[in-house]
Amino acid sequence: MESLARELIQGMDTVCEGYHYYKDEEIVLEKAPEFVTKIQKLCGFFLQGNLFGLEEEEYLGLQSYVVEVLRDYTEALEQRDILYILDTLDYGVRELVHIYIDAIAEETGHE
């Protein structure tokens, strides 16, 4: 799972920086669909149960957020909406990756 998180961060950086610095819309439309399986795996990880021992209400909120991110990404791809794709990557998927990384760091005592 850690390698998946690293791959997602690297891929998102490539796509988002390609657009923000070079206004390369093609990189978004070409690369974004390649993340679907990885994003599904990441989301599935959060949805397989309360692995981090969160309070029930907090976990339900996390579940809702995960489903919303997955739904937004799918919708963005279907619409081929570049800004929607970038927004979902930068502020949805990236947030989930950081939640995962922070939870693992806390669990192992490494930050």
Disulfide bonds with the S-S distance in Angstrom:
none
